[in-house]
């Protein structure tokens, strides 16, 4: 028959319970706290004009690339038409070098033929050397005239080409402004604030709306130096926030950023060691799986 030492058994059970409790406390240790942030983008107008279309309100979900509004492009369209017609008129003055020098080239060909005939006649004793010299001088003069004409026409052509290219660039700039008149969503997310309505005037640089990605939030928390030594980028942690009836809701998170410099403890952040004045900021990426997390909500970071 086996004798049971109940006193030793009780001590063993108590030791195991204490160890499990210690492990649980260690795993649930709060290493930092702070508030949630989101990736936000402030969208401003890039052109001047009246807002003809505006299709969003605060709280709307939009997707990257969606057109949410349109600024009046009438003046830009008229400016574009004026530039196109101006360019057409400039290109109409483009000289045709071959056509405009053809008459001189015909004269040169005739003079060269006369010179060849005079050379033959001179050999036969019918023409004089002076006649040949006069023809050679005329040919040299005409060749110089043709060269000068080609140079002048080439310069004119280059200037007209440059003017035409400058107008094409201006047309491209207007096309870009027309495209920028279409207000599109820079990222997918939720409209956090709306600063304009249909019919109002939008000025270049005026804020139109603010959009934030609420599918993934970042908890900006502050940890003490002794805690920082045990943290690395990519570490999996647990994030807790207050729930209903004082209960805690837990989320899985990943450390995505650790500050390289310390800072004084913000007044809104409570740390376990009140004697510590310097803390390090970290960011924990937290998927907002249930949509319950909000910007500015308080949260705690725990070891997972």
Residue pairs with C-beta under 8 A, 6 or more apart in sequence:
26 303
27 302
27 303
27 304
28 302
28 303
29 302
29 303
30 272
30 300
30 301
30 302
31 221
31 223
31 227
31 231
31 237
31 301
31 302
31 303
32 221
32 222
32 223
32 227
32 271
32 279
32 282
32 300
32 301
33 221
33 222
33 269
33 270
33 271
33 298
33 299
33 300
33 301
34 219
34 220
34 221
34 222
34 269
34 281
34 298
34 299
34 301
35 219
35 220
35 268
35 296
35 297
35 298
35 299
36 217
36 218
36 219
36 220
36 286
36 293
36 294
36 295
36 296
36 297
36 299
37 217
37 218
37 219
37 220
37 283
37 295
38 189
38 212
38 213
38 214
38 217
38 218
38 295
39 187
39 189
39 212
39 213
39 216
39 218
40 192
40 210
40 211
40 212
40 213
41 186
41 187
41 189
41 210
41 211
41 212
42 207
42 210
43 183
43 185
43 186
43 207
43 208
43 209
43 210
43 211
44 205
44 206
44 207
44 208
45 71
45 183
45 202
45 203
45 204
45 205
45 206
45 208
46 177
46 180
46 181
46 204
47 71
47 76
47 177
47 180
47 181
47 202
47 204
48 71
48 201
48 202
48 203
48 204
49 71
49 72
49 73
49 75
49 181
49 201
49 202
50 71
50 72
50 199
50 200
50 201
50 202
51 69
51 70
51 71
51 72
51 196
51 197
51 198
51 199
51 200
51 201
51 202
52 70
52 71
52 72
52 198
53 69
53 70
53 198
54 68
54 69
54 196
54 197
54 198
55 67
55 68
55 69
56 62
56 68
56 69
56 191
56 194
56 209
57 191
57 194
58 191
58 192
58 193
58 194
59 190
59 191
60 190
60 191
61 189
61 190
61 191
62 68
62 185
62 188
62 189
62 190
62 191
62 211
63 185
63 188
64 185
64 186
64 187
64 188
65 184
65 185
66 184
66 185
67 182
67 183
67 184
68 183
68 184
68 185
68 209
69 182
69 183
69 198
69 208
70 181
70 182
70 183
71 181
71 183
71 202
72 181
73 177
73 178
73 181
76 174
76 177
76 178
76 181
77 178
79 174
80 171
80 174
80 175
80 178
83 167
83 170
83 171
83 174
84 171
86 167
87 164
87 167
87 168
87 171
90 160
90 163
90 164
90 167
91 160
91 164
93 160
94 157
94 160
94 161
94 164
95 153
95 156
95 157
95 160
97 150
97 153
97 154
97 157
100 149
100 153
101 146
101 149
101 150
101 153
104 142
104 145
104 146
104 149
105 146
107 142
108 139
108 142
108 143
108 146
111 135
111 138
111 139
111 142
112 139
114 135
115 132
115 135
115 136
115 139
118 127
118 131
118 132
118 135
119 132
121 127
122 128
122 129
122 131
122 132
183 208
185 211
186 211
187 211
187 213
188 213
189 211
189 212
189 213
189 214
189 215
190 211
190 212
190 213
190 214
191 209
191 210
191 211
192 210
192 211
192 212
192 295
193 209
193 210
194 208
194 209
195 206
195 207
195 208
195 209
195 210
196 202
196 206
196 208
196 209
202 208
212 295
214 288
214 291
214 293
214 295
215 287
215 288
216 285
216 286
216 287
216 288
217 285
217 286
217 288
217 293
217 295
218 256
218 283
218 284
218 285
218 286
219 239
219 253
219 283
219 284
219 286
219 299
219 301
220 281
220 282
220 283
221 281
221 282
221 283
221 284
221 299
221 300
221 301
222 265
222 266
222 269
222 271
222 279
222 280
222 281
222 282
223 231
223 279
223 280
223 282
223 301
224 271
224 272
224 273
224 276
224 279
224 280
225 262
225 276
225 278
225 279
225 280
228 258
228 280
228 282
231 255
231 258
231 282
232 255
232 258
233 255
233 256
233 257
233 258
234 254
234 255
235 254
235 255
236 252
236 253
236 254
236 304
237 252
237 253
237 254
237 255
237 284
237 301
237 302
237 303
237 304
238 250
238 251
238 252
238 253
238 301
238 302
238 303
238 304
239 250
239 251
239 252
239 253
239 284
239 286
239 299
239 300
239 301
239 302
240 248
240 249
240 250
240 251
240 299
240 300
240 302
241 248
241 249
241 251
241 292
241 293
241 297
241 298
241 299
241 300
242 248
242 249
242 298
243 249
249 292
251 286
251 287
251 289
251 293
252 286
252 287
252 304
253 284
253 285
253 286
253 301
254 284
254 285
255 282
255 283
255 284
255 285
256 283
256 284
256 285
257 282
257 283
258 280
258 281
258 282
259 280
259 281
259 282
261 280
262 278
262 279
262 280
263 278
263 279
263 280
263 281
264 277
264 278
264 279
265 271
265 276
265 277
265 278
265 279
269 279
271 279
282 301
284 301
286 293
286 299
